[in-house]
Amino acid sequence: MNALPNGFAASVNGGAVPSTPSSEGVWRAAWRRFRSDRVGLTSGIVVLAFLVLVVLAALGLVAKGWQAEVGVANARPSFMGPRPAEAMGVIEVPKGPNVDLSAVDPLAPRYAEIEAAAKKYRSTDSVKAETLAMGADRMGRDVLSKAVKGTQISVFVGVLAALLATLIGTVLGALAGFFGGKLGDFLEWLYNVFEAIPSILLIFAFAAVFGRGISTVVLILGLAGWTGLYRQVRAEFMKHGGREYVRAAEAIGASAYSRMFRHILPNVSHVILVRMSLLVVAFIKNEVILSYLGLGVGVEDVSWGTMLAEAQSELILGHWWQLVTATAFMALFVTAFSLMADAWRDALDPKLRGAE
């Protein structure tokens, strides 16, 4: 008697037939590989912390009073210690002989009042300024609170605009690469129209039409930044469309959209993630440019871009702390997001999956 294949042989005593082991799904396997990457996992935690900070700032739970003037103008960070009184604009009243100088000096009767005001200034505002961890800007606002509030705007703009551009580029690239024909020709013409215009000029043109504001910046960057991703996704779908696993899915009756987004998309997602990470970095930089030119975030809001624009005039006077704080926040988020995207790319890369 021939032996039954493994997984189908029943026990002699009438036991149940064991079920065949199910294969690990693409996304579950990718999550397992991502968790094993310590650098990628740590970077993901940092990105998640920034996203939580965005939510808290949006709800007003942190950095709510970023607009309040809580210290001396251009106060140094607290770890640098207090500045001399002369550097903060406090003028010591000169001491002189105990004689009446009102005949030659009209301010002589006000000397006592000026001295009292100077003592009060040094005992209140200067002490308050020392409690600001990253100092104050030219209006006396807490730089650290501004950076936290700016995280809400910059991360929101960068990530949401990148998601919009990724969605547009992925959908259009998938349609053009999978179907081709007249639809592919039309999408290629649309791509060439957007690609023929320099990206920065296209952004300025959209900004002139739609105006300024946070949601407008997201829309502008998303509409202007999808072309590079479209080209890559189109090429990947053209390459994968004729492979065996796609033909097998077609043979068992899978629809065109099922083959596109359930079979091909997971195998090209690593390309999409890398491109999206580059878009996040580029869009945060573009937000800086737009805000600097007055086409981005409004004056009633703050972002890393507006902080860097303000820091230019402060840096000439040696007040570097706003520039350093905004740059540090931006560098930390951009680096963590890039490392996280690289880890997800490795986890989803089909070539690396086959090497296991």
ZADO-1210 file (C-alpha; in nm, 4 decimals, padded with zeros to 6 digits):
<atoms>
<atom x="00.0000" y="00.0000" z="00.0000" code="MET" pos="1"/>
<atom x="00.1417" y="00.3359" z="-00.1022" code="ASN" pos="2"/>
<atom x="00.2056" y="00.5841" z="00.1768" code="ALA" pos="3"/>
<atom x="-00.0114" y="00.8913" z="00.1812" code="LEU" pos="4"/>
<atom x="00.1577" y="01.2312" z="00.1395" code="PRO" pos="5"/>
<atom x="00.2527" y="01.4241" z="00.4500" code="ASN" pos="6"/>
<atom x="-00.0325" y="01.6322" z="00.5865" code="GLY" pos="7"/>
<atom x="-00.2957" y="01.3941" z="00.4492" code="PHE" pos="8"/>
<atom x="-00.2215" y="01.0698" z="00.6316" code="ALA" pos="9"/>
<atom x="-00.4768" y="00.9871" z="00.8974" code="ALA" pos="10"/>
<atom x="-00.3846" y="00.8053" z="01.2136" code="SER" pos="11"/>
<atom x="-00.4680" y="00.4348" z="01.2456" code="VAL" pos="12"/>
<atom x="-00.6895" y="00.5082" z="01.5454" code="ASN" pos="13"/>
<atom x="-00.9175" y="00.7376" z="01.3452" code="GLY" pos="14"/>
<atom x="-00.7548" y="01.0683" z="01.4381" code="GLY" pos="15"/>
<atom x="-00.8344" y="01.3877" z="01.2476" code="ALA" pos="16"/>
<atom x="-00.6429" y="01.4678" z="00.9339" code="VAL" pos="17"/>
<atom x="-00.3851" y="01.7377" z="01.0138" code="PRO" pos="18"/>
<atom x="-00.4195" y="02.0568" z="00.8127" code="SER" pos="19"/>
<atom x="-00.1485" y="02.1704" z="00.5773" code="THR" pos="20"/>
<atom x="00.0702" y="02.4518" z="00.7155" code="PRO" pos="21"/>
<atom x="-00.0317" y="02.7932" z="00.5836" code="SER" pos="22"/>
<atom x="00.2348" y="03.0123" z="00.4249" code="SER" pos="23"/>
<atom x="00.3344" y="03.3387" z="00.5892" code="GLU" pos="24"/>
<atom x="00.1764" y="03.6422" z="00.4247" code="GLY" pos="25"/>
<atom x="00.3856" y="03.9080" z="00.2508" code="VAL" pos="26"/>
<atom x="00.3086" y="04.1852" z="00.5007" code="TRP" pos="27"/>
<atom x="00.3448" y="03.9608" z="00.8048" code="ARG" pos="28"/>
<atom x="00.6817" y="03.8387" z="00.6818" code="ALA" pos="29"/>
<atom x="00.7877" y="04.1978" z="00.6118" code="ALA" pos="30"/>
<atom x="00.6885" y="04.3012" z="00.9661" code="TRP" pos="31"/>
<atom x="00.8906" y="04.0126" z="01.1093" code="ARG" pos="32"/>
<atom x="01.1991" y="04.1168" z="00.9115" code="ARG" pos="33"/>
<atom x="01.1491" y="04.4823" z="01.0011" code="PHE" pos="34"/>
<atom x="01.1370" y="04.4035" z="01.3737" code="ARG" pos="35"/>
<atom x="01.4682" y="04.2188" z="01.3459" code="SER" pos="36"/>
<atom x="01.6353" y="04.5345" z="01.2101" code="ASP" pos="37"/>
<atom x="01.7327" y="04.7262" z="01.5237" code="ARG" pos="38"/>
<atom x="01.8272" y="05.0475" z="01.3461" code="VAL" pos="39"/>
<atom x="01.5052" y="05.0476" z="01.1454" code="GLY" pos="40"/>
<atom x="01.2924" y="04.9650" z="01.4488" code="LEU" pos="41"/>
<atom x="01.4559" y="05.2398" z="01.6575" code="THR" pos="42"/>
<atom x="01.4059" y="05.4867" z="01.3740" code="SER" pos="43"/>
<atom x="01.0420" y="05.3817" z="01.3509" code="GLY" pos="44"/>
<atom x="00.9973" y="05.4535" z="01.7209" code="ILE" pos="45"/>
<atom x="01.1487" y="05.8012" z="01.6726" code="VAL" pos="46"/>
<atom x="00.9148" y="05.8696" z="01.3803" code="VAL" pos="47"/>
<atom x="00.6213" y="05.7472" z="01.5864" code="LEU" pos="48"/>
<atom x="00.7249" y="05.9809" z="01.8693" code="ALA" pos="49"/>
<atom x="00.7237" y="06.2739" z="01.6255" code="PHE" pos="50"/>
<atom x="00.3772" y="06.1758" z="01.5031" code="LEU" pos="51"/>
<atom x="00.2519" y="06.1604" z="01.8620" code="VAL" pos="52"/>
<atom x="00.4050" y="06.5047" z="01.9182" code="LEU" pos="53"/>
<atom x="00.2162" y="06.6311" z="01.6116" code="VAL" pos="54"/>
<atom x="-00.1130" y="06.5023" z="01.7536" code="VAL" pos="55"/>
<atom x="-00.0460" y="06.6503" z="02.0987" code="LEU" pos="56"/>
<atom x="00.0454" y="06.9873" z="01.9482" code="ALA" pos="57"/>
<atom x="-00.2664" y="06.9827" z="01.7304" code="ALA" pos="58"/>
<atom x="-00.4814" y="06.9147" z="02.0378" code="LEU" pos="59"/>
<atom x="-00.3134" y="07.1989" z="02.2280" code="GLY" pos="60"/>
<atom x="-00.1674" y="06.9691" z="02.4951" code="LEU" pos="61"/>
<atom x="00.1915" y="07.0809" z="02.4278" code="VAL" pos="62"/>
<atom x="00.3413" y="07.4119" z="02.3058" code="ALA" pos="63"/>
<atom x="00.0042" y="07.5792" z="02.3450" code="LYS" pos="64"/>
<atom x="00.1556" y="07.9134" z="02.4450" code="GLY" pos="65"/>
<atom x="00.4299" y="07.9291" z="02.1835" code="TRP" pos="66"/>
<atom x="00.3221" y="08.2814" z="02.0857" code="GLN" pos="67"/>
<atom x="00.3537" y="08.4201" z="02.4394" code="ALA" pos="68"/>
<atom x="00.6457" y="08.6515" z="02.5143" code="GLU" pos="69"/>
<atom x="00.7887" y="08.4682" z="02.8115" code="VAL" pos="70"/>
<atom x="01.1409" y="08.6050" z="02.8244" code="GLY" pos="71"/>
<atom x="01.3864" y="08.8718" z="02.7225" code="VAL" pos="72"/>
<atom x="01.4292" y="08.9245" z="02.3491" code="ALA" pos="73"/>
<atom x="01.7063" y="08.6983" z="02.2133" code="ASN" pos="74"/>
<atom x="01.7690" y="08.5478" z="02.5566" code="ALA" pos="75"/>
<atom x="02.0389" y="08.2845" z="02.5502" code="ARG" pos="76"/>
<atom x="01.9654" y="07.9171" z="02.6270" code="PRO" pos="77"/>
<atom x="01.9656" y="07.8411" z="02.9981" code="SER" pos="78"/>
<atom x="02.2668" y="07.6072" z="02.9761" code="PHE" pos="79"/>
<atom x="02.4806" y="07.9045" z="02.8634" code="MET" pos="80"/>
<atom x="02.4045" y="08.1014" z="03.1781" code="GLY" pos="81"/>
<atom x="02.2712" y="08.4587" z="03.2078" code="PRO" pos="82"/>
<atom x="02.4052" y="08.7356" z="02.9910" code="ARG" pos="83"/>
<atom x="02.5669" y="09.0480" z="03.1310" code="PRO" pos="84"/>
<atom x="02.3221" y="09.3289" z="03.2018" code="ALA" pos="85"/>
<atom x="02.4704" y="09.5484" z="02.9273" code="GLU" pos="86"/>
<atom x="02.4068" y="09.2770" z="02.6628" code="ALA" pos="87"/>
<atom x="02.0376" y="09.2719" z="02.7561" code="MET" pos="88"/>
<atom x="02.0024" y="09.6479" z="02.7180" code="GLY" pos="89"/>
<atom x="02.0152" y="09.7295" z="03.0907" code="VAL" pos="90"/>
<atom x="02.2083" y="10.0512" z="03.1463" code="ILE" pos="91"/>
<atom x="02.3554" y="10.1127" z="03.4833" code="GLU" pos="92"/>
<atom x="02.2749" y="10.4612" z="03.6175" code="VAL" pos="93"/>
<atom x="02.5978" y="10.6529" z="03.6684" code="PRO" pos="94"/>
<atom x="02.6838" y="10.7466" z="04.0237" code="LYS" pos="95"/>
<atom x="02.7893" y="11.1014" z="04.0982" code="GLY" pos="96"/>
<atom x="02.8298" y="11.3489" z="04.3816" code="PRO" pos="97"/>
<atom x="02.5303" y="11.4164" z="04.6016" code="ASN" pos="98"/>
<atom x="02.4435" y="11.7469" z="04.4343" code="VAL" pos="99"/>
<atom x="02.1442" y="11.8774" z="04.2413" code="ASP" pos="100"/>
<atom x="02.2152" y="11.8290" z="03.8687" code="LEU" pos="101"/>
<atom x="01.8663" y="11.9167" z="03.7436" code="SER" pos="102"/>
<atom x="01.9880" y="12.2507" z="03.6120" code="ALA" pos="103"/>
<atom x="02.2341" y="12.0878" z="03.3692" code="VAL" pos="104"/>
<atom x="02.0814" y="11.7396" z="03.3323" code="ASP" pos="105"/>
<atom x="01.7041" y="11.7211" z="03.2754" code="PRO" pos="106"/>
<atom x="01.7084" y="11.3443" z="03.3517" code="LEU" pos="107"/>
<atom x="01.8627" y="11.3873" z="03.6933" code="ALA" pos="108"/>
<atom x="01.5263" y="11.3751" z="03.8780" code="PRO" pos="109"/>
<atom x="01.4474" y="11.0435" z="03.7004" code="ARG" pos="110"/>
<atom x="01.7680" y="10.8635" z="03.7986" code="TYR" pos="111"/>
<atom x="01.6112" y="10.6963" z="04.1006" code="ALA" pos="112"/>
<atom x="01.3131" y="10.5801" z="03.8931" code="GLU" pos="113"/>
<atom x="01.5416" y="10.4434" z="03.6191" code="ILE" pos="114"/>
<atom x="01.7533" y="10.2589" z="03.8750" code="GLU" pos="115"/>
<atom x="01.4436" y="10.0981" z="04.0314" code="ALA" pos="116"/>
<atom x="01.3159" y="09.9925" z="03.6894" code="ALA" pos="117"/>
<atom x="01.6559" y="09.8427" z="03.6014" code="ALA" pos="118"/>
<atom x="01.6631" y="09.6390" z="03.9240" code="LYS" pos="119"/>
<atom x="01.3107" y="09.5097" z="03.8580" code="LYS" pos="120"/>
<atom x="01.4099" y="09.4216" z="03.4991" code="TYR" pos="121"/>
<atom x="01.7087" y="09.2212" z="03.6141" code="ARG" pos="122"/>
<atom x="01.5176" y="09.0446" z="03.8913" code="SER" pos="123"/>
<atom x="01.2200" y="08.9323" z="03.6797" code="THR" pos="124"/>
<atom x="01.2674" y="08.9044" z="03.3048" code="ASP" pos="125"/>
<atom x="01.6311" y="08.8021" z="03.3152" code="SER" pos="126"/>
<atom x="01.5570" y="08.5257" z="03.5651" code="VAL" pos="127"/>
<atom x="01.2585" y="08.4138" z="03.3583" code="LYS" pos="128"/>
<atom x="01.4760" y="08.4045" z="03.0470" code="ALA" pos="129"/>
<atom x="01.7234" y="08.1748" z="03.2194" code="GLU" pos="130"/>
<atom x="01.4542" y="07.9051" z="03.2476" code="THR" pos="131"/>
<atom x="01.4189" y="07.8762" z="02.8684" code="LEU" pos="132"/>
<atom x="01.6125" y="07.5639" z="02.7695" code="ALA" pos="133"/>
<atom x="01.6813" y="07.6803" z="02.4115" code="MET" pos="134"/>
<atom x="01.6509" y="08.0537" z="02.4682" code="GLY" pos="135"/>
<atom x="01.4116" y="08.3056" z="02.3149" code="ALA" pos="136"/>
<atom x="01.3672" y="08.4648" z="01.9745" code="ASP" pos="137"/>
<atom x="01.3729" y="08.8361" z="01.8946" code="ARG" pos="138"/>
<atom x="01.0200" y="08.8738" z="02.0354" code="MET" pos="139"/>
<atom x="01.0922" y="08.6877" z="02.3595" code="GLY" pos="140"/>
<atom x="00.9071" y="08.3683" z="02.2592" code="ARG" pos="141"/>
<atom x="01.0332" y="08.0291" z="02.3741" code="ASP" pos="142"/>
<atom x="01.2354" y="07.8751" z="02.0906" code="VAL" pos="143"/>
<atom x="01.1774" y="07.5182" z="02.2124" code="LEU" pos="144"/>
<atom x="00.8007" y="07.5683" z="02.2178" code="SER" pos="145"/>
<atom x="00.8186" y="07.7127" z="01.8681" code="LYS" pos="146"/>
<atom x="01.0141" y="07.4093" z="01.7469" code="ALA" pos="147"/>
<atom x="00.7598" y="07.1702" z="01.8999" code="VAL" pos="148"/>
<atom x="00.4700" y="07.3611" z="01.7439" code="LYS" pos="149"/>
<atom x="00.6615" y="07.3827" z="01.4176" code="GLY" pos="150"/>
<atom x="00.6880" y="07.0046" z="01.4185" code="THR" pos="151"/>
<atom x="00.3113" y="06.9875" z="01.3826" code="GLN" pos="152"/>
<atom x="00.3111" y="07.2008" z="01.0679" code="ILE" pos="153"/>
<atom x="00.6283" y="07.0716" z="00.8999" code="SER" pos="154"/>
<atom x="00.5689" y="06.7006" z="00.9610" code="VAL" pos="155"/>
<atom x="00.2039" y="06.7361" z="00.8650" code="PHE" pos="156"/>
<atom x="00.2950" y="06.9129" z="00.5417" code="VAL" pos="157"/>
<atom x="00.5870" y="06.6837" z="00.4540" code="GLY" pos="158"/>
<atom x="00.4201" y="06.3506" z="00.5294" code="VAL" pos="159"/>
<atom x="00.0719" y="06.4330" z="00.3995" code="LEU" pos="160"/>
<atom x="00.2031" y="06.5916" z="00.0789" code="ALA" pos="161"/>
<atom x="00.4301" y="06.2898" z="00.0243" code="ALA" pos="162"/>
<atom x="00.1360" y="06.0537" z="00.0771" code="LEU" pos="163"/>
<atom x="-00.0704" y="06.2516" z="-00.1752" code="LEU" pos="164"/>
<atom x="00.2093" y="06.2504" z="-00.4328" code="ALA" pos="165"/>
<atom x="00.2718" y="05.8787" z="-00.3668" code="THR" pos="166"/>
<atom x="-00.0962" y="05.7973" z="-00.4138" code="LEU" pos="167"/>
<atom x="-00.1163" y="05.9896" z="-00.7416" code="ILE" pos="168"/>
<atom x="00.2108" y="05.8536" z="-00.8779" code="GLY" pos="169"/>
<atom x="00.1380" y="05.4944" z="-00.7755" code="THR" pos="170"/>
<atom x="-00.2142" y="05.4807" z="-00.9185" code="VAL" pos="171"/>
<atom x="-00.1245" y="05.6516" z="-01.2456" code="LEU" pos="172"/>
<atom x="00.1981" y="05.4541" z="-01.2830" code="GLY" pos="173"/>
<atom x="00.0185" y="05.1253" z="-01.2184" code="ALA" pos="174"/>
<atom x="-00.2509" y="05.2049" z="-01.4752" code="LEU" pos="175"/>
<atom x="00.0017" y="05.3134" z="-01.7372" code="ALA" pos="176"/>
<atom x="00.2372" y="05.0202" z="-01.6828" code="GLY" pos="177"/>
<atom x="-00.0256" y="04.7458" z="-01.6555" code="PHE" pos="178"/>
<atom x="-00.2769" y="04.8452" z="-01.9244" code="PHE" pos="179"/>
<atom x="-00.0679" y="05.0497" z="-02.1659" code="GLY" pos="180"/>
<atom x="-00.2422" y="05.1333" z="-02.4918" code="GLY" pos="181"/>
<atom x="-00.4248" y="05.4645" z="-02.5293" code="LYS" pos="182"/>
<atom x="-00.4519" y="05.5035" z="-02.1515" code="LEU" pos="183"/>
<atom x="-00.0773" y="05.4649" z="-02.1206" code="GLY" pos="184"/>
<atom x="-00.0176" y="05.7165" z="-02.4016" code="ASP" pos="185"/>
<atom x="-00.2442" y="05.9735" z="-02.2348" code="PHE" pos="186"/>
<atom x="-00.0731" y="05.9322" z="-01.8988" code="LEU" pos="187"/>
<atom x="00.2670" y="05.9610" z="-02.0652" code="GLU" pos="188"/>
<atom x="00.1561" y="06.2879" z="-02.2261" code="TRP" pos="189"/>
<atom x="00.0339" y="06.4152" z="-01.8874" code="LEU" pos="190"/>
<atom x="00.3645" y="06.3139" z="-01.7290" code="TYR" pos="191"/>
<atom x="00.5645" y="06.4955" z="-01.9974" code="ASN" pos="192"/>
<atom x="00.3583" y="06.8134" z="-01.9492" code="VAL" pos="193"/>
<atom x="00.4382" y="06.8213" z="-01.5747" code="PHE" pos="194"/>
<atom x="00.7979" y="06.7133" z="-01.6266" code="GLU" pos="195"/>
<atom x="00.8653" y="06.9807" z="-01.8893" code="ALA" pos="196"/>
<atom x="00.8096" y="07.2578" z="-01.6318" code="ILE" pos="197"/>
<atom x="01.0817" y="07.3031" z="-01.3650" code="PRO" pos="198"/>
<atom x="00.9430" y="07.1792" z="-01.0353" code="SER" pos="199"/>
<atom x="01.0108" y="07.4986" z="-00.8423" code="ILE" pos="200"/>
<atom x="00.8335" y="07.7079" z="-01.1079" code="LEU" pos="201"/>
<atom x="00.5426" y="07.4636" z="-01.1035" code="LEU" pos="202"/>
<atom x="00.5186" y="07.5001" z="-00.7264" code="ILE" pos="203"/>
<atom x="00.5216" y="07.8796" z="-00.7554" code="PHE" pos="204"/>
<atom x="00.2526" y="07.8663" z="-01.0245" code="ALA" pos="205"/>
<atom x="00.0255" y="07.6496" z="-00.8077" code="PHE" pos="206"/>
<atom x="00.0936" y="07.8769" z="-00.5094" code="ALA" pos="207"/>
<atom x="-00.0080" y="08.1837" z="-00.7100" code="ALA" pos="208"/>
<atom x="-00.3337" y="08.0134" z="-00.8110" code="VAL" pos="209"/>
<atom x="-00.4353" y="07.8482" z="-00.4827" code="PHE" pos="210"/>
<atom x="-00.3009" y="08.1103" z="-00.2411" code="GLY" pos="211"/>
<atom x="-00.1318" y="08.0362" z="00.0891" code="ARG" pos="212"/>
<atom x="-00.2137" y="07.8168" z="00.3857" code="GLY" pos="213"/>
<atom x="-00.1230" y="07.4756" z="00.5263" code="ILE" pos="214"/>
<atom x="-00.3761" y="07.2719" z="00.3265" code="SER" pos="215"/>
<atom x="-00.2819" y="07.4665" z="00.0132" code="THR" pos="216"/>
<atom x="00.0869" y="07.3831" z="00.0596" code="VAL" pos="217"/>
<atom x="-00.0004" y="07.0134" z="00.0931" code="VAL" pos="218"/>
<atom x="-00.2061" y="07.0251" z="-00.2263" code="LEU" pos="219"/>
<atom x="00.0605" y="07.2188" z="-00.4173" code="ILE" pos="220"/>
<atom x="00.3451" y="06.9848" z="-00.3226" code="LEU" pos="221"/>
<atom x="00.1357" y="06.6729" z="-00.3856" code="GLY" pos="222"/>
<atom x="00.0299" y="06.7864" z="-00.7324" code="LEU" pos="223"/>
<atom x="00.3825" y="06.8927" z="-00.8272" code="ALA" pos="224"/>
<atom x="00.5775" y="06.5975" z="-00.6866" code="GLY" pos="225"/>
<atom x="00.4219" y="06.2782" z="-00.8280" code="TRP" pos="226"/>
<atom x="00.6073" y="06.2574" z="-01.1599" code="THR" pos="227"/>
<atom x="00.9268" y="06.0845" z="-01.0444" code="GLY" pos="228"/>
<atom x="00.7373" y="05.8122" z="-00.8610" code="LEU" pos="229"/>
<atom x="00.5017" y="05.7657" z="-01.1562" code="TYR" pos="230"/>
<atom x="00.7937" y="05.6847" z="-01.3864" code="ARG" pos="231"/>
<atom x="00.9387" y="05.4256" z="-01.1497" code="GLN" pos="232"/>
<atom x="00.6069" y="05.2566" z="-01.0736" code="VAL" pos="233"/>
<atom x="00.5187" y="05.2424" z="-01.4433" code="ARG" pos="234"/>
<atom x="00.8478" y="05.0662" z="-01.5231" code="ALA" pos="235"/>
<atom x="00.8019" y="04.8182" z="-01.2363" code="GLU" pos="236"/>
<atom x="00.4458" y="04.7297" z="-01.3390" code="PHE" pos="237"/>
<atom x="00.5566" y="04.6791" z="-01.6993" code="MET" pos="238"/>
<atom x="00.8294" y="04.4442" z="-01.5773" code="LYS" pos="239"/>
<atom x="00.6132" y="04.2444" z="-01.3380" code="HIS" pos="240"/>
<atom x="00.3031" y="04.2332" z="-01.5565" code="GLY" pos="241"/>
<atom x="00.4390" y="03.9471" z="-01.7690" code="GLY" pos="242"/>
<atom x="00.5918" y="03.7351" z="-01.4943" code="ARG" pos="243"/>
<atom x="00.4780" y="03.3857" z="-01.4057" code="GLU" pos="244"/>
<atom x="00.3057" y="03.4614" z="-01.0786" code="TYR" pos="245"/>
<atom x="00.0909" y="03.7291" z="-01.2434" code="VAL" pos="246"/>
<atom x="00.0002" y="03.4973" z="-01.5300" code="ARG" pos="247"/>
<atom x="-00.0876" y="03.2252" z="-01.2795" code="ALA" pos="248"/>
<atom x="-00.3179" y="03.4666" z="-01.0974" code="ALA" pos="249"/>
<atom x="-00.4826" y="03.5529" z="-01.4288" code="GLU" pos="250"/>
<atom x="-00.5247" y="03.1828" z="-01.5080" code="ALA" pos="251"/>
<atom x="-00.7199" y="03.1186" z="-01.1874" code="ILE" pos="252"/>
<atom x="-00.9552" y="03.4079" z="-01.2623" code="GLY" pos="253"/>
<atom x="-00.8036" y="03.7031" z="-01.0710" code="ALA" pos="254"/>
<atom x="-00.9269" y="04.0390" z="-01.1989" code="SER" pos="255"/>
<atom x="-00.6960" y="04.3015" z="-01.3441" code="ALA" pos="256"/>
<atom x="-00.7173" y="04.5215" z="-01.0347" code="TYR" pos="257"/>
<atom x="-00.6537" y="04.2204" z="-00.8105" code="SER" pos="258"/>
<atom x="-00.3395" y="04.1374" z="-01.0065" code="ARG" pos="259"/>
<atom x="-00.2292" y="04.5011" z="-00.9924" code="MET" pos="260"/>
<atom x="-00.2812" y="04.5778" z="-00.6264" code="PHE" pos="261"/>
<atom x="-00.2779" y="04.2365" z="-00.4552" code="ARG" pos="262"/>
<atom x="-00.0030" y="04.0629" z="-00.6505" code="HIS" pos="263"/>
<atom x="00.2235" y="04.3204" z="-00.8164" code="ILE" pos="264"/>
<atom x="00.2000" y="04.6091" z="-00.5686" code="LEU" pos="265"/>
<atom x="00.3510" y="04.4208" z="-00.2683" code="PRO" pos="266"/>
<atom x="00.6483" y="04.3247" z="-00.4867" code="ASN" pos="267"/>
<atom x="00.7198" y="04.6857" z="-00.5889" code="VAL" pos="268"/>
<atom x="00.6339" y="04.8479" z="-00.2564" code="SER" pos="269"/>
<atom x="01.0009" y="04.8732" z="-00.1601" code="HIS" pos="270"/>
<atom x="01.0572" y="05.1092" z="-00.4547" code="VAL" pos="271"/>
<atom x="00.7556" y="05.3179" z="-00.3524" code="ILE" pos="272"/>
<atom x="00.8722" y="05.3456" z="00.0087" code="LEU" pos="273"/>
<atom x="01.2184" y="05.4670" z="-00.0873" code="VAL" pos="274"/>
<atom x="01.0739" y="05.7272" z="-00.3201" code="ARG" pos="275"/>
<atom x="00.8232" y="05.8396" z="-00.0578" code="MET" pos="276"/>
<atom x="01.0986" y="05.8899" z="00.1990" code="SER" pos="277"/>
<atom x="01.2813" y="06.1128" z="-00.0489" code="LEU" pos="278"/>
<atom x="00.9605" y="06.3060" z="-00.1107" code="LEU" pos="279"/>
<atom x="00.9102" y="06.3690" z="00.2618" code="VAL" pos="280"/>
<atom x="01.2586" y="06.5208" z="00.2864" code="VAL" pos="281"/>
<atom x="01.2149" y="06.7242" z="-00.0316" code="ALA" pos="282"/>
<atom x="00.8706" y="06.8545" z="00.0687" code="PHE" pos="283"/>
<atom x="00.9911" y="06.9698" z="00.4092" code="ILE" pos="284"/>
<atom x="01.2643" y="07.1654" z="00.2285" code="LYS" pos="285"/>
<atom x="01.0116" y="07.3044" z="-00.0195" code="ASN" pos="286"/>
<atom x="00.7928" y="07.4172" z="00.2687" code="GLU" pos="287"/>
<atom x="01.0945" y="07.6104" z="00.3986" code="VAL" pos="288"/>
<atom x="01.1350" y="07.7836" z="00.0621" code="ILE" pos="289"/>
<atom x="00.7656" y="07.8636" z="00.0267" code="LEU" pos="290"/>
<atom x="00.7417" y="07.9988" z="00.3809" code="SER" pos="291"/>
<atom x="01.0540" y="08.2082" z="00.3306" code="TYR" pos="292"/>
<atom x="00.9037" y="08.3635" z="00.0155" code="LEU" pos="293"/>
<atom x="00.5697" y="08.4269" z="00.1842" code="GLY" pos="294"/>
<atom x="00.3827" y="08.1603" z="-00.0158" code="LEU" pos="295"/>
<atom x="00.3672" y="07.8905" z="00.2489" code="GLY" pos="296"/>
<atom x="00.2663" y="07.8908" z="00.6123" code="VAL" pos="297"/>
<atom x="00.0865" y="08.2050" z="00.7267" code="GLY" pos="298"/>
<atom x="00.2257" y="08.4529" z="00.9776" code="VAL" pos="299"/>
<atom x="-00.0163" y="08.3247" z="01.2421" code="GLU" pos="300"/>
<atom x="00.1481" y="07.9797" z="01.2346" code="ASP" pos="301"/>
<atom x="00.5015" y="07.8551" z="01.2846" code="VAL" pos="302"/>
<atom x="00.7005" y="07.5831" z="01.1104" code="SER" pos="303"/>
<atom x="01.0616" y="07.4802" z="01.0828" code="TRP" pos="304"/>
<atom x="01.0717" y="07.6839" z="00.7631" code="GLY" pos="305"/>
<atom x="00.9539" y="08.0059" z="00.9246" code="THR" pos="306"/>
<atom x="01.1966" y="07.9514" z="01.2133" code="MET" pos="307"/>
<atom x="01.4886" y="07.9163" z="00.9716" code="LEU" pos="308"/>
<atom x="01.3747" y="08.2269" z="00.7854" code="ALA" pos="309"/>
<atom x="01.3644" y="08.4249" z="01.1120" code="GLU" pos="310"/>
<atom x="01.6999" y="08.2852" z="01.2216" code="ALA" pos="311"/>
<atom x="01.8840" y="08.4443" z="00.9288" code="GLN" pos="312"/>
<atom x="01.8569" y="08.7956" z="01.0684" code="SER" pos="313"/>
<atom x="01.9286" y="08.6707" z="01.4219" code="GLU" pos="314"/>
<atom x="02.2403" y="08.4829" z="01.3129" code="LEU" pos="315"/>
<atom x="02.4050" y="08.8061" z="01.1987" code="ILE" pos="316"/>
<atom x="02.3851" y="08.9269" z="01.5594" code="LEU" pos="317"/>
<atom x="02.5270" y="08.5995" z="01.6925" code="GLY" pos="318"/>
<atom x="02.1937" y="08.4558" z="01.8079" code="HIS" pos="319"/>
<atom x="02.2287" y="08.1017" z="01.6722" code="TRP" pos="320"/>
<atom x="01.9968" y="07.9028" z="01.8998" code="TRP" pos="321"/>
<atom x="01.6785" y="07.9268" z="01.6920" code="GLN" pos="322"/>
<atom x="01.8659" y="07.8069" z="01.3832" code="LEU" pos="323"/>
<atom x="02.0238" y="07.5161" z="01.5718" code="VAL" pos="324"/>
<atom x="01.6970" y="07.4092" z="01.7371" code="THR" pos="325"/>
<atom x="01.4950" y="07.4058" z="01.4143" code="ALA" pos="326"/>
<atom x="01.7767" y="07.2304" z="01.2275" code="THR" pos="327"/>
<atom x="01.8147" y="06.9664" z="01.5007" code="ALA" pos="328"/>
<atom x="01.4428" y="06.8849" z="01.4981" code="PHE" pos="329"/>
<atom x="01.4408" y="06.8647" z="01.1188" code="MET" pos="330"/>
<atom x="01.7585" y="06.6549" z="01.0967" code="ALA" pos="331"/>
<atom x="01.6381" y="06.4074" z="01.3597" code="LEU" pos="332"/>
<atom x="01.3032" y="06.3491" z="01.1907" code="PHE" pos="333"/>
<atom x="01.4421" y="06.3324" z="00.8369" code="VAL" pos="334"/>
<atom x="01.7204" y="06.0910" z="00.9354" code="THR" pos="335"/>
<atom x="01.4883" y="05.8644" z="01.1331" code="ALA" pos="336"/>
<atom x="01.2296" y="05.8607" z="00.8552" code="PHE" pos="337"/>
<atom x="01.4930" y="05.7750" z="00.5931" code="SER" pos="338"/>
<atom x="01.6375" y="05.4901" z="00.8010" code="LEU" pos="339"/>
<atom x="01.2894" y="05.3551" z="00.8716" code="MET" pos="340"/>
<atom x="01.2024" y="05.3644" z="00.5016" code="ALA" pos="341"/>
<atom x="01.5270" y="05.1844" z="00.4156" code="ASP" pos="342"/>
<atom x="01.4444" y="04.9119" z="00.6682" code="ALA" pos="343"/>
<atom x="01.0964" y="04.8680" z="00.5219" code="TRP" pos="344"/>
<atom x="01.2457" y="04.8573" z="00.1727" code="ARG" pos="345"/>
<atom x="01.4767" y="04.5714" z="00.2746" code="ASP" pos="346"/>
<atom x="01.1888" y="04.3927" z="00.4456" code="ALA" pos="347"/>
<atom x="00.9669" y="04.4139" z="00.1369" code="LEU" pos="348"/>
<atom x="01.2304" y="04.3567" z="-00.1314" code="ASP" pos="349"/>
<atom x="01.1402" y="04.0275" z="-00.3069" code="PRO" pos="350"/>
<atom x="01.5062" y="03.9560" z="-00.3838" code="LYS" pos="351"/>
<atom x="01.5941" y="03.9684" z="-00.0153" code="LEU" pos="352"/>
<atom x="01.2874" y="03.7615" z="00.0701" code="ARG" pos="353"/>
<atom x="01.4056" y="03.4914" z="-00.1669" code="GLY" pos="354"/>
<atom x="01.7487" y="03.4874" z="-00.0027" code="ALA" pos="355"/>
<atom x="01.6072" y="03.3721" z="00.3321" code="GLU" pos="356"/>
</atoms>
